[in-house]
Amino acid sequence: MGKVGRIALTFVVVLGAAALIAWAASYVSPLTPRASEEWSRGRVIGTSSVNRPVALCPAPPGGVYLVWSNADDRLELARIDPSGRVVFDQVLAVSEKGRDPQLRVDGAGRLHLLWREEGDGSIRYVLLDPEGGVLQGPQTLSETMDGRPSAPRLIQDAVGDFHALWVDADGVQWALIEPDGGVMARQTLFAVDATTIAAQMDRDGYLHLAWQRASGANKQSIEYAVFVPETGDLAGPERLAEVFLRMGQRVDGPTLGLDLDTAYVLWVVEDLREISSEAQYAYFLIGLPQERRVETIQLERGRDPTGVAPLEGQRSPLLVALSEVARSESGRMEPQIALLALVRDQMPDFRIVGPSEARSIDVLSLLALGPGGGVAWAADPGWSPILGAETEHIVTASDRPSLRPTIAADAYFDLHLAWLEPGGFGRYRVVYASTASGVKQAYNAITPWDLADQFFSLLMRLSLVALAIGPMTILWALLPLTALAFYYLVSSEEDLRARGPRLMLGGVLLLEVVLTFIFPPHGQPMGPAFRWGVPAGAAVVAGAVTVLFVRRREGNALFLAFFVFTAIDMLLQLLLYFAVFGLN
């Protein structure tokens, strides 16, 4: 190859390397890291313009539906099958600026969608076919939101009717919607100035309601009530808690969950000045809200909980999804999605397991069984016999903040999660993950990007190891090199064929080895075999290479031999410590 060919080849290689680096820097993987073996990785499904929860609803044959407000402020619907494949993803032509969607699927597979329209402040409802086509509507249920950014609620009862709840200028509103989409009844339940509402239906058909309202200067009240749709009876409201807010604080919520005999009302106090938060909940036996107790959620593995979302249904224990600040895959502290269980004033250890594994687990009590025989979680309120049980089950390990989780369980009792991650200015990535075996198999499969990402990550981490060479050179080599330089200034001898330079080289190298024993690269406790074996082994290898180098080289090689030994000894030790302890 001539000179021109070599220049051209060099140019192509450099250009290709630059293009590869630019691609790697700009490419964002559609998969997010996981912290739990029981879950799939998260997969980005779409983009949202608002930091509001995604509507997540299991599909009857398997898989899930998701609805969110997309980057153009339109409502977008996606269907994901049991293998994690996106069957379809389409923008719904039913709203101009839809917010806070609520989605339910009836026995015929039709989709019932309720949302808040940001533009005119109305509450709207539409009936869709399984592919997202409009069957009836949209209908306007309320036009008097009066600027309240409150999410409506849509609940399906045992006979297949749907209950829509929201708050507007007139108070807490309720509408009964039949399966064919017709509004059968509507009523103002409570004439209170509420700002947000939460609702759950128990097995007896009672609607449990909770809301937040201002009760004075810098005071927010959390209130609870019960509505019986069959008879129209009302009970309450009962004030569960009064939250006193300092400047810069706000209350997010409430949300509401049920287990077999207990109601839980949860809320979060966010401090926007301190960038911190605290999650609290009131619990009481169903029917006895006056005997409530208020507790604070105590996290063990993370801090600053937000976005508390209980699993719908009436199961024990109550499983709650939330976002808490925990360690990411790269070691950074970022908000991650986590699960915890509530049993009144306790947060028992639990473990997420699959249907096949459930049959071999000996659980003493509170075994949560699904219709398909699978087990989503199990817990003992005192001591858990389950191997690997934990109080907090952290799902994600993303370097991006994971926010606003929504949790659902399907007919086979697989769990599904959807959440948001920042995806640019004013944009959020909509992410989905599941415990379903098909989704785990698809999303956890190794991709070319995973291999490339691991390769470049390793190069980056190795480059950081090079930064440790400077401090270790000062600790290990500065004193021996100073002694060697002083010897040369006094004697002017550097020919290793002479006795004096050989003895001097051996002495300074021995001093360097002693210093490597005194100052290891890692300060944490370690086993004696590793603590003494690594510097000894590295010294033997470096010494052997130095002897071979000196024998093949004639003349003045005193300093060159010293640098050969030092470079090999230092590099071997740093790489071995890096392989065991990482960048710590």
N, C-alpha and C positions, 0 to 999 in steps of 0.2 A: 504494500500500500504506500503510495507516494505521500508527499507532504500535504498536498491539497486534500487527498482523501482522509488523512488523519485529522486535519482541521475540520473538515465537514462532519466526520464521525463525532468528534468532540462537541461540535456545535449542536448536533442532533441529540446527543446524550444530555448535554446541559439543558437544552430546550425541553426535552422530555421530563427531566427531573423537576424543572421549574413548573411545568404543567401539572405533574403529579402532586407536587407540594401545594399548588394553588387549589387543585381539586380537593385534596384532603382537608385543606383549611376551610373551604367553603361548604363542603358536603356535610349535611346534617342527617344522621341516621334516623330512619323512621321507627326504630326500636329503642326503648329506654331500658336501662339496667334494672334488674330485680334484686331484692334482698332476701327472697324466700324461695326455697326449692318447690314449695307447694303451688306457686303461681307462675304464670307465663310472664315473659317480658311485656312491657307495655308497647302497644303499637299506635302510632299516630294515625287517626282516622280523618281528621279535618282540621280546620282553623276557625277560631271564634274571635269575635270582636269585643267580647265583654267577659269579665271575670265573674261569671255566674254558673251555677251547677248545670251539668248536662242531664237531659232526661234519658233514663236507661230503663228498658223494660224487656224482660225475657219474651222470646217468640215461642208460641206453642209447640212447633215441631222441633225446636232446639235453636240455640243461638240467641241473639238479642237484637233489639232496635235501639238506635240512638237518635236523639233530636237535639240540635243546638242552634244558637244564633250565629250564623257564619260571618265571614269577613265583610260581607255586604249587608249585614244586619237582617238577612232573610233567614227563615227557618229552614234547616237542612236535615234530611232524614237519611239514615244509613241502616242497612240490614246486614248483620254479620252472622254467618252460618256456624254450626258447631265445630267446624275445622278452622275457624278464624278468618275465613275468606269473606271479603266485602262483596255481598251479592249485588247490591245496588247502592248508589249514593246520589241523591237528587235534591235539588232545591224545591221547596214546596211553594206553589203560587197561591198562598193563602194569607200572607201578611206582608207588610212593607217594612216593619221594624219590630219583629217578634222578640220577646224576652221571656225567660223563665218558663220554658215549655214543660208540660206534664203529659205523659203518654201512658195509655193503658191499652191492652189487647183483649178483645172479648173472645167468647168461645168459638165464634165463626172466623176468627183471625183478622177481624176488622180493627182498625186503629182509631182510638179516641184521643184527640189532641186538644189540650187546653193551654192557653198562653195569655200573656199580658202584652198588649200592643203599646209600644213606647210612644208612638206619635200622638195618638189621641187619648191615651190613658184608659183604654177599654180592656175588658176581659172577653176573650173570644174562644169559640169551640168549633171544631170541625170533625166530621166522620170521614175516614179514609179507608180505602181498600188495602189489602196486604202489600201492594206495590206502591202505595202512596198516592193513588188517584183519589180525587175528591168524590165522595158519595153523597154527602149532604153538608150544606153550609158553605162558608163559615157563618156562624151565628154570633151576635154580640150579646153577652150576658149582662154586662155592666158598662156604663159610660161615665161613671162618677168616681173614678179612682182618685181624683183630686191630687194628682202628683205623687201618690204613694208608690214607691218602687217595690211593691210587695208581690211575691210570687204566689199565684193561686195554687190550689191543691185539687187533685182529682183522685178519687178513691172508688174502687169497684167492690160491690157487696156480694154476698153469697148467691143471690138470685140473678146476678148479671147486670143490675142497674148501676149507674155511675153517679157519684156525688161530687159536685163541684163546690169548692169553698174559696172565698177570697174576702178581702177587706176593702171597703171603699168609704166614701164620705158618710154613708149612712150606718156603717158598722160592719159586723161580721155577717156575710151573706152565704146562702146555701141554695143550690139548685139541684134538682133531681133530673137526670137525663136517662132516657130509656135506651136499650141497646141499638135501636134504629136511628138514634140521634135526636129524637124529639125531646124538648124540655117539658117534663110533666108537672113540675112544681117549683116554686121559688119562694124564699122566705128570708127576712132579716132576723137572724137568730139573736144577736146581741147588739144593742145600740151603743157601742163603745168606740172610742177614737183609737182603734188599734192600728199598728203599722205593719206588722207581719203576722202570719198565721201558720200553725202546724196542725196536722190532723192525722189520726189513725183510726181504723175501725177494728173493734174486737170481735171475737167469735159469736157474741150475742147480737151483733148488728148495731152496737152503740158507737157513735162517733165521739172520739175523745179529741178535744180542741185545746190549743194553747196559743197565746198571742202575747205580744209586747205592746205596751202603751206608755206614754209619758204620764207620770203621776205627780209631777212637781218640777221645780227647778233642779236640774241635774239628777233627776230620779226617773228610773224606768221600772215599771212593774211587769212581772211575769205572771200571767193569769191563766187559769184552767177552767174548762167547762165540759159538760157532756150533753150531747143531743141525741135523741132517739128518733130516727126518721120514721119508723113505723107508726109511732103514736104522736109525734110532735112534741114530746116532753123535753124540757130543758132543766139542767141542774147547774147552778153556778151563776156567774163566775166566782172562782175562788182565787184569791191572791196567794201565789206560792212563794214569791220572793220580791223584794224591792232592792234594786241595785242602785247604789249611790255612785255617781260618775264624777271623776276629777276632770280637769281640763284636758282635752285630747283623748278621752276615753269614749268608747261606744259599745253597745251591746249588739252582738250578731246572733240572730235566732229569734225565738226558740225553735228547737226541733222536738219531736215527740216519738217515743218508742214504747212498746208493750212487751212484757213477757207473760207467762201463763197467769200470773195473779198481781202483777205490779205495773204501774205506769211510771214512766221516766220522762221528765221534761228537761231538756238540756239547752244551755246557752253558753256563749263565749263573751267575756269582757276583753275587748281589745284596747291596748294602750298605744295610740298612734305616735306619741312622743317617745316613749321608751322602746318602741318596736317589740312589744311583748304581748302575751295574751294568757288568759286563764279560763279554763273550761269548768263550769259548774253544772250540777243537775239536782233537781228535786225528785224524790221518789216516794211513792205511797201505795198502799194496797188499793186496787181498783175499787172505786166507790167511796174511798175515805181520804179525799184530798186534804181535809183539815188536819190530818195526822202526818203530813209530809215532813220529810227531813231533807235538808240541803247539804250536799257534799261537793267537794272539789276533786276533780279528776287528777290523781297523782301519777305522773309519768315516771318511769324508771329509766328508759333508754333515750328519751328525747325531752323536748321542752316546747313551750309556746304552742299549745294545740289550737287549731282553728278548723272551720268547716266541718263541724260535727254532724254526721249523717247516720242515724240508726237504720238498721235493716227493717223493712216493712214486714208485717205479719206478727203473730203472737207466739213467740218461741222463747225457750229458756236455755241458756242465758241470752240476754239481749246483746246482739253483736253490733258494734258501732264503728263506723269508718271515720277517720279524721286525718288532718294534716298536722304533723309535728316536726320540729326541727331535729334532724338526726343526721348521722354520717352517711355521705354518699359513697359511691364506688371508688372515687379517687381520694376520699378522706375529707372532703369539704363538708361543712355543716350547712345543710339545705333542708327546707321543708320536704318531708317524705310522707307518702300515704301509709297509714298504719291502721290496724284493727285492734280493738280491745273488747272484752266482755264485761257486762255489768250484771251483778246479782245483788240488787238493793245497794247496800253500802260497801260491797266488796267488788274487787276486780280480780276474779279467779284466774289461775293459769289455765290456758287452753291451747289447743293445737288444731290447725286446719288439716283435715285428712280427706282422702278420696274414698269412693264406695268400696273398692277392693280391700283397702287397708282397714276399713272400719270393722270388719268381721273379726279381726284378730285382736282388737283392743278391749281390754277389760276396764270398763268405765262404771264407777259406782253409782253415779246419779247424774241427772241433767244431761241425758244423751239426746241430742237434737237430730231427729230422723226426718228425712224428706220422703215424699211420696214414692220416689223411685228406689228407695232403700239406701241411698247414699247418706253419708254423714258430712255435714258442712263444718261442724265444730262440736267439741264436747268439753265439758268442764265439771269439776267438783268444787263447790263453793268453799270447801275447807282446804283439803290437800288433793292435788291432782295426781292420779297414778299414771298419767300418760307420759311416756318418754319424750323428752324434748319439748314439753309444754312451756308456755311463756305467758307473761302478763300482757305484754304488747307484742303484737305480730306485725313487724314492719315489712311492707310489701315491696316498696321501691327503693332504689339506690341511685337516683338520678342526680346529675350535677346541676340540673335545672330545678327550681322550686316546683313541687307537685302540690296542686291546690284544688280546693272545692270537690272532694270526692263524692261520688254517688255509688251506692252498693245495691245489688239485687241478687236474689237466689232464684234459680229456675226449678222446673218440676223434678229434676234429678238431683237437686240440691248442690249443684255446682254454683260457686259464687262468681259474680262479675263485678268489675269496678270500672268506672270512667272518671277521669279527672282532667285538669287543665295544667299546662306548663307554659310559661312565657315563651313566645315565639317571635319576638321582635316588637317594635314600638306599637302599642295598641293592638297586639295580636296575641292569641293564646292557642297552643296546640291542644286538640282534643285527643286524649289518649285512652286506650281501652286495654284491659287485661282480664284474665279469667283463670280459675282453677280447672276448667274443663280440659280433659286429656287431649282432645283434638286441637284446641287452641294452644295448649302448652307445646305440643309436638310441632306445630307450625311456627309459632313465634320464638321458640327457644332453639330452633335449628341454626347451625352455624352458617353464616352467609359470607360471601367474599369480603363484604365490608368489615365483618368482625375480624377476619384474618388481617386485613390491611390496618384496621384500627389497632389491633394488638401489636403489630409490627412497628408502627409509628410511635405507639405509646412506649414500647420497649426502647426504641431509639431515644425518645425524649428522656426517659428515666435514666438511661445509661449516660446521656449527656449531663444530667444532673449529678451523676456520680463523679464526673470529671471536676465538678466544682469542689468536691471534697479533697481533691489532690493538693490544693494550696494549703489548707490548714494542716493536713497530715504531713506534708513536706516540712513545714515549720517544726512540727512536733518530733518527727522521726529523723530527718536528714540534715537539719540546719546545724546542729551541734557537731555531728561527725564531719560534715563538709567544712565547717570552720576549722576543726582540728587538722583536716587534710590540707587545707590551704595554708595554715600556719606552718605545717611541716615542709611544704614545698617552698615557702618563702625563706625558711631557714636553711634547707639543704639543697634546694634546686634540683632534686632527684625525682624523676617520675618514670624511670625505666623499670618495669616489673621484673626484668631479668636480674636485677640487683636485689640483695637481701633486705636492705633497709626499706625500700618502697613496698616490698611484699608484706613485711611485718606491719608496716603502717596501714596498708590497705586492710589487712586482716583485722587489725585493732579497731579501726573506725567502723568496719562492717559489723563486728561483734557488738560495738556500742549501739549501732543502729538497731540490731536485732533486740537488744535489751530494751531499748526505748519502745519498740513495737509491743513488747510484753507489758510495759508499764502503761502505755497510752493506747488502748484498743479503739477502733473507730466507733464502737457502740458502747454506751455507758450503762446499759441495763444489765441485770443479772443474767448469766448464761451458764450452761453446763461447763465443767472443767475441761472435758475433752475438746469442746469447741474453743473455749477461752484460750487454751494453751496449744492446742493442735494446729489451729489456723496459722498463727505467726511462725510456729516451728516448721510446718510443712512448706509455707511460702518461702521461708529462708533457705530451706534445703533446695528447693527448685531454683530459686534465684542464684544461689551459690553455685549449683552445678552448671547452669547456663553461663555464669560469669567465668568459671574455670575454663570451659570450652572456648569462650570468646578470647580469653587471655592467651591460651595455647596457640590459637590460630593467628594471632596478631603480634607482630614484632614491633619493638620500639617503645615510645613513650605512650603508655596507655593507662596511667594511674587514675586520672580523673574519669576517663571513658569507662573503665571497669567499674568505678564507683557508681556512675550514673546508670550503667546497665543493671547492676544489682538492685539499686534503689527503685528503678522504674518497674522491674519485674516483681519485686517484693511488694511494693505498694499497690500495683494494679491487681495482683492476685488476691491480696487481703480485702481490698475494697469490693471486688466482685463477689467474693465469698460472703462477706457481710451483707452486701446488697441482696444476694440471692435469698438469704435467710431472714433478714430484718426489713427489707425494702428500703425506703428512703428515710427511715427513722434513725 
